[in-house]
Amino acid sequence: MEESYRPDGIPGHIRAKVEPSQKVSPGVFVEVNNHFDFSEEEALGASAVIMRLQEQWEPSIEFSDQVVDQIMSL
């Protein structure tokens, strides 16, 4: 498992995990977690969390696809 800072400057981190697939043999399983940090005040209101998810959903999916493509090209 590898963890790194977010390249977009948003508070949080990105964690990627690569392991043998439990479903496909031979195969690999890739998990990408785009983690966002919120202040306690932001998290209590929930609207900031919902807005961040709405704004970052597509960019997060695209970034995850890029990570998988990089791993598969190795």
PQR file of N, CA, C, O and H, with PARSE charges and radii, in Angstrom:
ATOM      1  N   MET A   1       0.852  -1.159   0.000 -0.4000 1.5000
ATOM      2  CA  MET A   1       0.000   0.000   0.000 -0.0000 2.0000
ATOM      3  C   MET A   1       0.905   1.231   0.000  0.5500 1.7000
ATOM      4  O   MET A   1       1.907   1.289   0.713 -0.5500 1.4000
ATOM      5  N   GLU A   2       0.535   2.183  -0.795 -0.4000 1.5000
ATOM      6  CA  GLU A   2       1.306   3.419  -0.918 -0.0000 2.0000
ATOM      7  C   GLU A   2       0.390   4.600  -0.649  0.5500 1.7000
ATOM      8  O   GLU A   2      -0.744   4.637  -1.129 -0.5500 1.4000
ATOM      9  H   GLU A   2      -0.278   2.136  -1.374  0.4000 1.0000
ATOM     10  N   GLU A   3       0.880   5.559   0.113 -0.4000 1.5000
ATOM     11  CA  GLU A   3       0.097   6.754   0.419 -0.0000 2.0000
ATOM     12  C   GLU A   3       0.890   7.980   0.023  0.5500 1.7000
ATOM     13  O   GLU A   3       2.094   8.057   0.267 -0.5500 1.4000
ATOM     14  H   GLU A   3       1.800   5.529   0.502  0.4000 1.0000
ATOM     15  N   SER A   4       0.204   8.951  -0.596 -0.4000 1.5000
ATOM     16  CA  SER A   4       0.895  10.172  -0.991 -0.0000 2.0000
ATOM     17  C   SER A   4      -0.022  11.374  -0.810  0.5500 1.7000
ATOM     18  O   SER A   4      -1.230  11.240  -0.613 -0.5500 1.4000
ATOM     19  H   SER A   4      -0.774   8.888  -0.793  0.4000 1.0000
ATOM     20  N   TYR A   5       0.589  12.549  -0.883 -0.4000 1.5000
ATOM     21  CA  TYR A   5      -0.172  13.785  -0.793 -0.0000 2.0000
ATOM     22  C   TYR A   5      -1.045  13.938  -2.030  0.5500 1.7000
ATOM     23  O   TYR A   5      -0.740  13.386  -3.087 -0.5500 1.4000
ATOM     24  H   TYR A   5       1.570  12.657  -1.043  0.4000 1.0000
ATOM     25  N   ARG A   6      -2.106  14.671  -1.895 -0.4000 1.5000
ATOM     26  CA  ARG A   6      -2.990  14.927  -3.031 -0.0000 2.0000
ATOM     27  C   ARG A   6      -2.294  15.913  -3.976  0.5500 1.7000
ATOM     28  O   ARG A   6      -1.794  16.937  -3.509 -0.5500 1.4000
ATOM     29  H   ARG A   6      -2.355  15.119  -1.036  0.4000 1.0000
ATOM     30  N   PRO A   7      -2.243  15.647  -5.276 -0.5600 1.5000
ATOM     31  CA  PRO A   7      -1.586  16.555  -6.219  0.2800 2.0000
ATOM     32  C   PRO A   7      -2.386  17.828  -6.484  0.5500 1.7000
ATOM     33  O   PRO A   7      -1.857  18.785  -7.050 -0.5500 1.4000
ATOM     34  N   ASP A   8      -3.660  17.847  -6.077 -0.4000 1.5000
ATOM     35  CA  ASP A   8      -4.507  19.014  -6.343 -0.0000 2.0000
ATOM     36  C   ASP A   8      -4.486  20.031  -5.203  0.5500 1.7000
ATOM     37  O   ASP A   8      -5.151  21.063  -5.288 -0.5500 1.4000
ATOM     38  H   ASP A   8      -4.090  17.070  -5.617  0.4000 1.0000
ATOM     39  N   GLY A   9      -3.729  19.752  -4.133 -0.4000 1.5000
ATOM     40  CA  GLY A   9      -3.621  20.690  -3.025 -0.0000 2.0000
ATOM     41  C   GLY A   9      -4.778  20.665  -2.042  0.5500 1.7000
ATOM     42  O   GLY A   9      -4.755  21.393  -1.050 -0.5500 1.4000
ATOM     43  H   GLY A   9      -3.189  18.913  -4.063  0.4000 1.0000
ATOM     44  N   ILE A  10      -5.780  19.850  -2.293 -0.4000 1.5000
ATOM     45  CA  ILE A  10      -6.909  19.721  -1.373 -0.0000 2.0000
ATOM     46  C   ILE A  10      -6.423  18.918  -0.161  0.5500 1.7000
ATOM     47  O   ILE A  10      -5.731  17.914  -0.329 -0.5500 1.4000
ATOM     48  H   ILE A  10      -5.798  19.258  -3.099  0.4000 1.0000
ATOM     49  N   PRO A  11      -6.776  19.345   1.055 -0.5600 1.5000
ATOM     50  CA  PRO A  11      -6.342  18.594   2.235  0.2800 2.0000
ATOM     51  C   PRO A  11      -6.791  17.129   2.178  0.5500 1.7000
ATOM     52  O   PRO A  11      -7.951  16.829   1.895 -0.5500 1.4000
ATOM     53  N   GLY A  12      -5.861  16.244   2.448 -0.4000 1.5000
ATOM     54  CA  GLY A  12      -6.154  14.816   2.424 -0.0000 2.0000
ATOM     55  C   GLY A  12      -4.973  14.054   1.861  0.5500 1.7000
ATOM     56  O   GLY A  12      -3.846  14.548   1.870 -0.5500 1.4000
ATOM     57  H   GLY A  12      -4.919  16.487   2.678  0.4000 1.0000
ATOM     58  N   HIS A  13      -5.228  12.854   1.374 -0.4000 1.5000
ATOM     59  CA  HIS A  13      -4.179  12.034   0.781 -0.0000 2.0000
ATOM     60  C   HIS A  13      -4.807  11.032  -0.188  0.5500 1.7000
ATOM     61  O   HIS A  13      -6.026  10.870  -0.255 -0.5500 1.4000
ATOM     62  H   HIS A  13      -6.144  12.452   1.367  0.4000 1.0000
ATOM     63  N   ILE A  14      -3.931  10.373  -0.927 -0.4000 1.5000
ATOM     64  CA  ILE A  14      -4.365   9.324  -1.845 -0.0000 2.0000
ATOM     65  C   ILE A  14      -3.622   8.060  -1.457  0.5500 1.7000
ATOM     66  O   ILE A  14      -2.406   8.071  -1.266 -0.5500 1.4000
ATOM     67  H   ILE A  14      -2.941  10.504  -0.872  0.4000 1.0000
ATOM     68  N   ARG A  15      -4.365   6.979  -1.344 -0.4000 1.5000
ATOM     69  CA  ARG A  15      -3.785   5.696  -0.966 -0.0000 2.0000
ATOM     70  C   ARG A  15      -4.099   4.685  -2.072  0.5500 1.7000
ATOM     71  O   ARG A  15      -5.254   4.531  -2.470 -0.5500 1.4000
ATOM     72  H   ARG A  15      -5.353   6.970  -1.499  0.4000 1.0000
ATOM     73  N   ALA A  16      -3.072   4.003  -2.562 -0.4000 1.5000
ATOM     74  CA  ALA A  16      -3.263   2.984  -3.586 -0.0000 2.0000
ATOM     75  C   ALA A  16      -2.763   1.645  -3.064  0.5500 1.7000
ATOM     76  O   ALA A  16      -1.732   1.569  -2.395 -0.5500 1.4000
ATOM     77  H   ALA A  16      -2.134   4.128  -2.239  0.4000 1.0000
ATOM     78  N   LYS A  17      -3.505   0.597  -3.377 -0.4000 1.5000
ATOM     79  CA  LYS A  17      -3.139  -0.747  -2.952 -0.0000 2.0000
ATOM     80  C   LYS A  17      -3.228  -1.664  -4.166  0.5500 1.7000
ATOM     81  O   LYS A  17      -4.197  -1.615  -4.924 -0.5500 1.4000
ATOM     82  H   LYS A  17      -4.343   0.659  -3.920  0.4000 1.0000
ATOM     83  N   VAL A  18      -2.214  -2.497  -4.342 -0.4000 1.5000
ATOM     84  CA  VAL A  18      -2.191  -3.480  -5.418 -0.0000 2.0000
ATOM     85  C   VAL A  18      -1.908  -4.835  -4.789  0.5500 1.7000
ATOM     86  O   VAL A  18      -0.961  -4.981  -4.016 -0.5500 1.4000
ATOM     87  H   VAL A  18      -1.427  -2.537  -3.727  0.4000 1.0000
ATOM     88  N   GLU A  19      -2.726  -5.817  -5.118 -0.4000 1.5000
ATOM     89  CA  GLU A  19      -2.536  -7.154  -4.567 -0.0000 2.0000
ATOM     90  C   GLU A  19      -3.091  -8.186  -5.545  0.5500 1.7000
ATOM     91  O   GLU A  19      -3.827  -7.838  -6.468 -0.5500 1.4000
ATOM     92  H   GLU A  19      -3.495  -5.698  -5.745  0.4000 1.0000
ATOM     93  N   PRO A  20      -2.737  -9.459  -5.342 -0.5600 1.5000
ATOM     94  CA  PRO A  20      -3.293 -10.500  -6.226  0.2800 2.0000
ATOM     95  C   PRO A  20      -4.813 -10.520  -6.128  0.5500 1.7000
ATOM     96  O   PRO A  20      -5.382 -10.335  -5.052 -0.5500 1.4000
ATOM     97  N   SER A  21      -5.454 -10.745  -7.254 -0.4000 1.5000
ATOM     98  CA  SER A  21      -6.910 -10.818  -7.280 -0.0000 2.0000
ATOM     99  C   SER A  21      -7.396 -12.083  -6.585  0.5500 1.7000
ATOM    100  O   SER A  21      -6.807 -13.153  -6.741 -0.5500 1.4000
ATOM    101  H   SER A  21      -4.993 -10.895  -8.128  0.4000 1.0000
ATOM    102  N   GLN A  22      -8.463 -11.955  -5.825 -0.4000 1.5000
ATOM    103  CA  GLN A  22      -9.109 -13.103  -5.192 -0.0000 2.0000
ATOM    104  C   GLN A  22     -10.179 -13.700  -6.113  0.5500 1.7000
ATOM    105  O   GLN A  22     -10.721 -14.768  -5.829 -0.5500 1.4000
ATOM    106  H   GLN A  22      -8.942 -11.086  -5.698  0.4000 1.0000
ATOM    107  N   LYS A  23     -10.483 -12.998  -7.229 -0.4000 1.5000
ATOM    108  CA  LYS A  23     -11.550 -13.440  -8.129 -0.0000 2.0000
ATOM    109  C   LYS A  23     -11.055 -13.923  -9.475  0.5500 1.7000
ATOM    110  O   LYS A  23     -11.680 -14.785 -10.093 -0.5500 1.4000
ATOM    111  H   LYS A  23     -10.043 -12.131  -7.460  0.4000 1.0000
ATOM    112  N   VAL A  24      -9.928 -13.375  -9.944 -0.4000 1.5000
ATOM    113  CA  VAL A  24      -9.429 -13.696 -11.281 -0.0000 2.0000
ATOM    114  C   VAL A  24      -8.005 -14.233 -11.145  0.5500 1.7000
ATOM    115  O   VAL A  24      -7.168 -13.627 -10.475 -0.5500 1.4000
ATOM    116  H   VAL A  24      -9.420 -12.674  -9.442  0.4000 1.0000
ATOM    117  N   SER A  25      -7.740 -15.354 -11.774 -0.4000 1.5000
ATOM    118  CA  SER A  25      -6.391 -15.923 -11.710 -0.0000 2.0000
ATOM    119  C   SER A  25      -5.928 -16.271 -13.111  0.5500 1.7000
ATOM    120  O   SER A  25      -6.601 -17.047 -13.789 -0.5500 1.4000
ATOM    121  H   SER A  25      -8.420 -15.846 -12.318  0.4000 1.0000
ATOM    122  N   PRO A  26      -4.816 -15.735 -13.575 -0.5600 1.5000
ATOM    123  CA  PRO A  26      -3.992 -14.740 -12.897  0.2800 2.0000
ATOM    124  C   PRO A  26      -4.644 -13.359 -13.018  0.5500 1.7000
ATOM    125  O   PRO A  26      -5.318 -13.072 -14.008 -0.5500 1.4000
ATOM    126  N   GLY A  27      -4.445 -12.527 -12.034 -0.4000 1.5000
ATOM    127  CA  GLY A  27      -5.021 -11.187 -12.062 -0.0000 2.0000
ATOM    128  C   GLY A  27      -4.557 -10.360 -10.879  0.5500 1.7000
ATOM    129  O   GLY A  27      -3.960 -10.872  -9.932 -0.5500 1.4000
ATOM    130  H   GLY A  27      -3.898 -12.760 -11.230  0.4000 1.0000
ATOM    131  N   VAL A  28      -4.844  -9.075 -10.958 -0.4000 1.5000
ATOM    132  CA  VAL A  28      -4.492  -8.168  -9.870 -0.0000 2.0000
ATOM    133  C   VAL A  28      -5.727  -7.382  -9.440  0.5500 1.7000
ATOM    134  O   VAL A  28      -6.664  -7.186 -10.214 -0.5500 1.4000
ATOM    135  H   VAL A  28      -5.329  -8.660 -11.728  0.4000 1.0000
ATOM    136  N   PHE A  29      -5.702  -6.946  -8.206 -0.4000 1.5000
ATOM    137  CA  PHE A  29      -6.738  -6.090  -7.634 -0.0000 2.0000
ATOM    138  C   PHE A  29      -6.084  -4.759  -7.327  0.5500 1.7000
ATOM    139  O   PHE A  29      -5.039  -4.715  -6.678 -0.5500 1.4000
ATOM    140  H   PHE A  29      -4.940  -7.105  -7.577  0.4000 1.0000
ATOM    141  N   VAL A  30      -6.689  -3.668  -7.788 -0.4000 1.5000
ATOM    142  CA  VAL A  30      -6.158  -2.328  -7.536 -0.0000 2.0000
ATOM    143  C   VAL A  30      -7.239  -1.525  -6.834  0.5500 1.7000
ATOM    144  O   VAL A  30      -8.384  -1.469  -7.283 -0.5500 1.4000
ATOM    145  H   VAL A  30      -7.538  -3.703  -8.315  0.4000 1.0000
ATOM    146  N   GLU A  31      -6.856  -0.903  -5.720 -0.4000 1.5000
ATOM    147  CA  GLU A  31      -7.776  -0.056  -4.968 -0.0000 2.0000
ATOM    148  C   GLU A  31      -7.144   1.326  -4.841  0.5500 1.7000
ATOM    149  O   GLU A  31      -5.982   1.448  -4.454 -0.5500 1.4000
ATOM    150  H   GLU A  31      -5.926  -0.949  -5.355  0.4000 1.0000
ATOM    151  N   VAL A  32      -7.907   2.365  -5.166 -0.4000 1.5000
ATOM    152  CA  VAL A  32      -7.427   3.741  -5.018 -0.0000 2.0000
ATOM    153  C   VAL A  32      -8.415   4.472  -4.120  0.5500 1.7000
ATOM    154  O   VAL A  32      -9.610   4.528  -4.412 -0.5500 1.4000
ATOM    155  H   VAL A  32      -8.852   2.267  -5.480  0.4000 1.0000
ATOM    156  N   ASN A  33      -7.904   5.033  -3.021 -0.4000 1.5000
ATOM    157  CA  ASN A  33      -8.732   5.771  -2.081 -0.0000 2.0000
ATOM    158  C   ASN A  33      -8.338   7.239  -2.135  0.5500 1.7000
ATOM    159  O   ASN A  33      -7.227   7.608  -1.755 -0.5500 1.4000
ATOM    160  H   ASN A  33      -6.934   4.988  -2.784  0.4000 1.0000
ATOM    161  N   ASN A  34      -9.248   8.066  -2.608 -0.4000 1.5000
ATOM    162  CA  ASN A  34      -9.054   9.516  -2.613 -0.0000 2.0000
ATOM    163  C   ASN A  34      -9.663  10.039  -1.320  0.5500 1.7000
ATOM    164  O   ASN A  34     -10.882  10.162  -1.202 -0.5500 1.4000
ATOM    165  H   ASN A  34     -10.150   7.766  -2.917  0.4000 1.0000
ATOM    166  N   HIS A  35      -8.813  10.342  -0.362 -0.4000 1.5000
ATOM    167  CA  HIS A  35      -9.277  10.744   0.963 -0.0000 2.0000
ATOM    168  C   HIS A  35      -9.231  12.265   1.086  0.5500 1.7000
ATOM    169  O   HIS A  35      -8.231  12.897   0.748 -0.5500 1.4000
ATOM    170  H   HIS A  35      -7.823  10.242  -0.457  0.4000 1.0000
ATOM    171  N   PHE A  36     -10.321  12.836   1.571 -0.4000 1.5000
ATOM    172  CA  PHE A  36     -10.403  14.275   1.792 -0.0000 2.0000
ATOM    173  C   PHE A  36     -10.487  14.532   3.288  0.5500 1.7000
ATOM    174  O   PHE A  36     -11.283  13.900   3.983 -0.5500 1.4000
ATOM    175  H   PHE A  36     -11.134  12.323   1.845  0.4000 1.0000
ATOM    176  N   ASP A  37      -9.673  15.454   3.789 -0.4000 1.5000
ATOM    177  CA  ASP A  37      -9.742  15.858   5.185 -0.0000 2.0000
ATOM    178  C   ASP A  37     -10.646  17.083   5.307  0.5500 1.7000
ATOM    179  O   ASP A  37     -10.632  17.971   4.454 -0.5500 1.4000
ATOM    180  H   ASP A  37      -9.026  15.967   3.225  0.4000 1.0000
ATOM    181  N   PHE A  38     -11.429  17.110   6.382 -0.4000 1.5000
ATOM    182  CA  PHE A  38     -12.305  18.244   6.682 -0.0000 2.0000
ATOM    183  C   PHE A  38     -12.064  18.667   8.121  0.5500 1.7000
ATOM    184  O   PHE A  38     -11.745  17.846   8.981 -0.5500 1.4000
ATOM    185  H   PHE A  38     -11.440  16.389   7.074  0.4000 1.0000
ATOM    186  N   SER A  39     -12.221  19.957   8.367 -0.4000 1.5000
ATOM    187  CA  SER A  39     -12.169  20.420   9.752 -0.0000 2.0000
ATOM    188  C   SER A  39     -13.405  19.878  10.459  0.5500 1.7000
ATOM    189  O   SER A  39     -14.379  19.487   9.815 -0.5500 1.4000
ATOM    190  H   SER A  39     -12.480  20.624   7.668  0.4000 1.0000
ATOM    191  N   GLU A  40     -13.358  19.860  11.764 -0.4000 1.5000
ATOM    192  CA  GLU A  40     -14.507  19.380  12.538 -0.0000 2.0000
ATOM    193  C   GLU A  40     -15.751  20.204  12.223  0.5500 1.7000
ATOM    194  O   GLU A  40     -16.855  19.669  12.121 -0.5500 1.4000
ATOM    195  H   GLU A  40     -12.567  20.178  12.287  0.4000 1.0000
ATOM    196  N   GLU A  41     -15.560  21.494  12.071 -0.4000 1.5000
ATOM    197  CA  GLU A  41     -16.683  22.389  11.765 -0.0000 2.0000
ATOM    198  C   GLU A  41     -17.286  22.065  10.392  0.5500 1.7000
ATOM    199  O   GLU A  41     -18.508  22.010  10.249 -0.5500 1.4000
ATOM    200  H   GLU A  41     -14.664  21.929  12.154  0.4000 1.0000
ATOM    201  N   GLU A  42     -16.430  21.850   9.381 -0.4000 1.5000
ATOM    202  CA  GLU A  42     -16.920  21.516   8.040 -0.0000 2.0000
ATOM    203  C   GLU A  42     -17.690  20.201   8.050  0.5500 1.7000
ATOM    204  O   GLU A  42     -18.760  20.098   7.449 -0.5500 1.4000
ATOM    205  H   GLU A  42     -15.438  21.894   9.497  0.4000 1.0000
ATOM    206  N   ALA A  43     -17.146  19.197   8.732 -0.4000 1.5000
ATOM    207  CA  ALA A  43     -17.753  17.871   8.738 -0.0000 2.0000
ATOM    208  C   ALA A  43     -19.102  17.861   9.442  0.5500 1.7000
ATOM    209  O   ALA A  43     -19.991  17.102   9.056 -0.5500 1.4000
ATOM    210  H   ALA A  43     -16.277  19.280   9.220  0.4000 1.0000
ATOM    211  N   LEU A  44     -19.269  18.680  10.453 -0.4000 1.5000
ATOM    212  CA  LEU A  44     -20.536  18.722  11.177 -0.0000 2.0000
ATOM    213  C   LEU A  44     -21.661  19.278  10.322  0.5500 1.7000
ATOM    214  O   LEU A  44     -22.811  18.857  10.452 -0.5500 1.4000
ATOM    215  H   LEU A  44     -18.547  19.297  10.766  0.4000 1.0000
ATOM    216  N   GLY A  45     -21.337  20.217   9.452 -0.4000 1.5000
ATOM    217  CA  GLY A  45     -22.348  20.806   8.595 -0.0000 2.0000
ATOM    218  C   GLY A  45     -22.779  19.911   7.459  0.5500 1.7000
ATOM    219  O   GLY A  45     -23.870  20.098   6.920 -0.5500 1.4000
ATOM    220  H   GLY A  45     -20.403  20.559   9.347  0.4000 1.0000
ATOM    221  N   ALA A  46     -21.979  18.962   7.080 -0.4000 1.5000
ATOM    222  CA  ALA A  46     -22.229  17.994   6.010 -0.0000 2.0000
ATOM    223  C   ALA A  46     -22.331  18.623   4.621  0.5500 1.7000
ATOM    224  O   ALA A  46     -21.999  17.962   3.638 -0.5500 1.4000
ATOM    225  H   ALA A  46     -21.093  18.811   7.518  0.4000 1.0000
ATOM    226  N   SER A  47     -22.775  19.870   4.504 -0.4000 1.5000
ATOM    227  CA  SER A  47     -22.916  20.459   3.171 -0.0000 2.0000
ATOM    228  C   SER A  47     -21.558  20.612   2.490  0.5500 1.7000
ATOM    229  O   SER A  47     -21.461  20.458   1.273 -0.5500 1.4000
ATOM    230  H   SER A  47     -23.045  20.408   5.303  0.4000 1.0000
ATOM    231  N   ALA A  48     -20.503  20.914   3.261 -0.4000 1.5000
ATOM    232  CA  ALA A  48     -19.158  21.028   2.678 -0.0000 2.0000
ATOM    233  C   ALA A  48     -18.685  19.668   2.160  0.5500 1.7000
ATOM    234  O   ALA A  48     -18.027  19.583   1.123 -0.5500 1.4000
ATOM    235  H   ALA A  48     -20.582  21.039   4.250  0.4000 1.0000
ATOM    236  N   VAL A  49     -19.024  18.615   2.889 -0.4000 1.5000
ATOM    237  CA  VAL A  49     -18.645  17.264   2.477 -0.0000 2.0000
ATOM    238  C   VAL A  49     -19.364  16.890   1.185  0.5500 1.7000
ATOM    239  O   VAL A  49     -18.746  16.383   0.249 -0.5500 1.4000
ATOM    240  H   VAL A  49     -19.558  18.683   3.732  0.4000 1.0000
ATOM    241  N   ILE A  50     -20.661  17.138   1.138 -0.4000 1.5000
ATOM    242  CA  ILE A  50     -21.456  16.826  -0.061 -0.0000 2.0000
ATOM    243  C   ILE A  50     -20.950  17.623  -1.257  0.5500 1.7000
ATOM    244  O   ILE A  50     -20.815  17.080  -2.353 -0.5500 1.4000
ATOM    245  H   ILE A  50     -21.164  17.550   1.899  0.4000 1.0000
ATOM    246  N   MET A  51     -20.669  18.911  -1.051 -0.4000 1.5000
ATOM    247  CA  MET A  51     -20.175  19.745  -2.148 -0.0000 2.0000
ATOM    248  C   MET A  51     -18.823  19.232  -2.656  0.5500 1.7000
ATOM    249  O   MET A  51     -18.600  19.169  -3.865 -0.5500 1.4000
ATOM    250  H   MET A  51     -20.779  19.352  -0.161  0.4000 1.0000
ATOM    251  N   ARG A  52     -17.928  18.868  -1.743 -0.4000 1.5000
ATOM    252  CA  ARG A  52     -16.614  18.351  -2.151 -0.0000 2.0000
ATOM    253  C   ARG A  52     -16.760  17.077  -2.968  0.5500 1.7000
ATOM    254  O   ARG A  52     -16.086  16.904  -3.983 -0.5500 1.4000
ATOM    255  H   ARG A  52     -18.109  18.919  -0.761  0.4000 1.0000
ATOM    256  N   LEU A  53     -17.641  16.184  -2.524 -0.4000 1.5000
ATOM    257  CA  LEU A  53     -17.872  14.944  -3.268 -0.0000 2.0000
ATOM    258  C   LEU A  53     -18.438  15.230  -4.661  0.5500 1.7000
ATOM    259  O   LEU A  53     -18.025  14.610  -5.641 -0.5500 1.4000
ATOM    260  H   LEU A  53     -18.188  16.325  -1.699  0.4000 1.0000
ATOM    261  N   GLN A  54     -19.367  16.151  -4.743 -0.4000 1.5000
ATOM    262  CA  GLN A  54     -19.934  16.491  -6.050 -0.0000 2.0000
ATOM    263  C   GLN A  54     -18.876  17.084  -6.973  0.5500 1.7000
ATOM    264  O   GLN A  54     -18.821  16.747  -8.156 -0.5500 1.4000
ATOM    265  H   GLN A  54     -19.703  16.654  -3.947  0.4000 1.0000
ATOM    266  N   GLU A  55     -18.040  17.961  -6.436 -0.4000 1.5000
ATOM    267  CA  GLU A  55     -17.004  18.616  -7.248 -0.0000 2.0000
ATOM    268  C   GLU A  55     -15.887  17.658  -7.654  0.5500 1.7000
ATOM    269  O   GLU A  55     -15.333  17.777  -8.747 -0.5500 1.4000
ATOM    270  H   GLU A  55     -18.085  18.234  -5.475  0.4000 1.0000
ATOM    271  N   GLN A  56     -15.560  16.726  -6.794 -0.4000 1.5000
ATOM    272  CA  GLN A  56     -14.385  15.893  -7.004 -0.0000 2.0000
ATOM    273  C   GLN A  56     -14.672  14.477  -7.483  0.5500 1.7000
ATOM    274  O   GLN A  56     -13.737  13.705  -7.696 -0.5500 1.4000
ATOM    275  H   GLN A  56     -16.010  16.629  -5.907  0.4000 1.0000
ATOM    276  N   TRP A  57     -15.939  14.115  -7.656 -0.4000 1.5000
ATOM    277  CA  TRP A  57     -16.263  12.749  -8.052 -0.0000 2.0000
ATOM    278  C   TRP A  57     -15.613  12.378  -9.385  0.5500 1.7000
ATOM    279  O   TRP A  57     -14.865  11.403  -9.456 -0.5500 1.4000
ATOM    280  H   TRP A  57     -16.698  14.742  -7.483  0.4000 1.0000
ATOM    281  N   GLU A  58     -15.887  13.133 -10.421 -0.4000 1.5000
ATOM    282  CA  GLU A  58     -15.324  12.820 -11.748 -0.0000 2.0000
ATOM    283  C   GLU A  58     -13.795  12.913 -11.768  0.5500 1.7000
ATOM    284  O   GLU A  58     -13.142  12.002 -12.275 -0.5500 1.4000
ATOM    285  H   GLU A  58     -16.494  13.925 -10.362  0.4000 1.0000
ATOM    286  N   PRO A  59     -13.197  14.005 -11.223 -0.5600 1.5000
ATOM    287  CA  PRO A  59     -11.727  14.045 -11.197  0.2800 2.0000
ATOM    288  C   PRO A  59     -11.119  12.868 -10.424  0.5500 1.7000
ATOM    289  O   PRO A  59     -10.047  12.384 -10.786 -0.5500 1.4000
ATOM    290  N   SER A  60     -11.786  12.409  -9.373 -0.4000 1.5000
ATOM    291  CA  SER A  60     -11.276  11.274  -8.604 -0.0000 2.0000
ATOM    292  C   SER A  60     -11.322   9.991  -9.421  0.5500 1.7000
ATOM    293  O   SER A  60     -10.387   9.192  -9.384 -0.5500 1.4000
ATOM    294  H   SER A  60     -12.656  12.802  -9.078  0.4000 1.0000
ATOM    295  N   ILE A  61     -12.403   9.794 -10.152 -0.4000 1.5000
ATOM    296  CA  ILE A  61     -12.522   8.612 -11.013 -0.0000 2.0000
ATOM    297  C   ILE A  61     -11.448   8.644 -12.104  0.5500 1.7000
ATOM    298  O   ILE A  61     -10.801   7.633 -12.378 -0.5500 1.4000
ATOM    299  H   ILE A  61     -13.164  10.443 -10.182  0.4000 1.0000
ATOM    300  N   GLU A  62     -11.266   9.804 -12.717 -0.4000 1.5000
ATOM    301  CA  GLU A  62     -10.247   9.945 -13.761 -0.0000 2.0000
ATOM    302  C   GLU A  62      -8.851   9.682 -13.207  0.5500 1.7000
ATOM    303  O   GLU A  62      -8.048   9.006 -13.850 -0.5500 1.4000
ATOM    304  H   GLU A  62     -11.791  10.626 -12.494  0.4000 1.0000
ATOM    305  N   PHE A  63      -8.554  10.208 -12.020 -0.4000 1.5000
ATOM    306  CA  PHE A  63      -7.250   9.984 -11.403 -0.0000 2.0000
ATOM    307  C   PHE A  63      -7.052   8.496 -11.095  0.5500 1.7000
ATOM    308  O   PHE A  63      -5.972   7.952 -11.325 -0.5500 1.4000
ATOM    309  H   PHE A  63      -9.206  10.757 -11.497  0.4000 1.0000
ATOM    310  N   SER A  64      -8.085   7.845 -10.579 -0.4000 1.5000
ATOM    311  CA  SER A  64      -8.002   6.411 -10.284 -0.0000 2.0000
ATOM    312  C   SER A  64      -7.728   5.614 -11.553  0.5500 1.7000
ATOM    313  O   SER A  64      -6.928   4.679 -11.540 -0.5500 1.4000
ATOM    314  H   SER A  64      -8.963   8.287 -10.392  0.4000 1.0000
ATOM    315  N   ASP A  65      -8.388   5.981 -12.651 -0.4000 1.5000
ATOM    316  CA  ASP A  65      -8.138   5.320 -13.934 -0.0000 2.0000
ATOM    317  C   ASP A  65      -6.688   5.488 -14.366  0.5500 1.7000
ATOM    318  O   ASP A  65      -6.083   4.553 -14.890 -0.5500 1.4000
ATOM    319  H   ASP A  65      -9.038   6.742 -12.662  0.4000 1.0000
ATOM    320  N   GLN A  66      -6.126   6.681 -14.148 -0.4000 1.5000
ATOM    321  CA  GLN A  66      -4.723   6.924 -14.498 -0.0000 2.0000
ATOM    322  C   GLN A  66      -3.794   6.064 -13.653  0.5500 1.7000
ATOM    323  O   GLN A  66      -2.814   5.525 -14.166 -0.5500 1.4000
ATOM    324  H   GLN A  66      -6.618   7.441 -13.723  0.4000 1.0000
ATOM    325  N   VAL A  67      -4.090   5.929 -12.370 -0.4000 1.5000
ATOM    326  CA  VAL A  67      -3.272   5.085 -11.491 -0.0000 2.0000
ATOM    327  C   VAL A  67      -3.301   3.644 -11.982  0.5500 1.7000
ATOM    328  O   VAL A  67      -2.254   3.006 -12.094 -0.5500 1.4000
ATOM    329  H   VAL A  67      -4.886   6.367 -11.953  0.4000 1.0000
ATOM    330  N   VAL A  68      -4.479   3.132 -12.273 -0.4000 1.5000
ATOM    331  CA  VAL A  68      -4.606   1.759 -12.765 -0.0000 2.0000
ATOM    332  C   VAL A  68      -3.850   1.596 -14.078  0.5500 1.7000
ATOM    333  O   VAL A  68      -3.137   0.608 -14.253 -0.5500 1.4000
ATOM    334  H   VAL A  68      -5.330   3.650 -12.182  0.4000 1.0000
ATOM    335  N   ASP A  69      -3.988   2.546 -15.007 -0.4000 1.5000
ATOM    336  CA  ASP A  69      -3.270   2.478 -16.282 -0.0000 2.0000
ATOM    337  C   ASP A  69      -1.764   2.442 -16.062  0.5500 1.7000
ATOM    338  O   ASP A  69      -1.062   1.675 -16.721 -0.5500 1.4000
ATOM    339  H   ASP A  69      -4.567   3.349 -14.865  0.4000 1.0000
ATOM    340  N   GLN A  70      -1.252   3.272 -15.133 -0.4000 1.5000
ATOM    341  CA  GLN A  70       0.185   3.272 -14.836 -0.0000 2.0000
ATOM    342  C   GLN A  70       0.629   1.923 -14.302  0.5500 1.7000
ATOM    343  O   GLN A  70       1.657   1.393 -14.725 -0.5500 1.4000
ATOM    344  H   GLN A  70      -1.822   3.895 -14.598  0.4000 1.0000
ATOM    345  N   ILE A  71      -0.123   1.372 -13.391 -0.4000 1.5000
ATOM    346  CA  ILE A  71       0.234   0.080 -12.803 -0.0000 2.0000
ATOM    347  C   ILE A  71       0.222  -1.008 -13.861  0.5500 1.7000
ATOM    348  O   ILE A  71       1.127  -1.842 -13.906 -0.5500 1.4000
ATOM    349  H   ILE A  71      -0.958   1.802 -13.047  0.4000 1.0000
ATOM    350  N   MET A  72      -0.782  -1.007 -14.703 -0.4000 1.5000
ATOM    351  CA  MET A  72      -0.905  -2.050 -15.724 -0.0000 2.0000
ATOM    352  C   MET A  72       0.169  -1.932 -16.797  0.5500 1.7000
ATOM    353  O   MET A  72       0.466  -2.910 -17.482 -0.5500 1.4000
ATOM    354  H   MET A  72      -1.517  -0.329 -14.666  0.4000 1.0000
ATOM    355  N   SER A  73       0.756  -0.745 -16.954 -0.4000 1.5000
ATOM    356  CA  SER A  73       1.804  -0.585 -17.980 -0.0000 2.0000
ATOM    357  C   SER A  73       3.173  -1.054 -17.494  0.5500 1.7000
ATOM    358  O   SER A  73       4.119  -1.117 -18.279 -0.5500 1.4000
ATOM    359  H   SER A  73       0.515   0.050 -16.398  0.4000 1.0000
ATOM    360  N   LEU A  74       3.288  -1.379 -16.223 -0.4000 1.5000
ATOM    361  CA  LEU A  74       4.589  -1.815 -15.673 -0.0000 2.0000
ATOM    362  C   LEU A  74       4.968  -3.204 -16.149  0.5500 1.7000
ATOM    363  O   LEU A  74       6.025  -3.715 -15.781 -0.5500 1.4000
ATOM    364  H   LEU A  74       2.519  -1.328 -15.585  0.4000 1.0000
TER
END
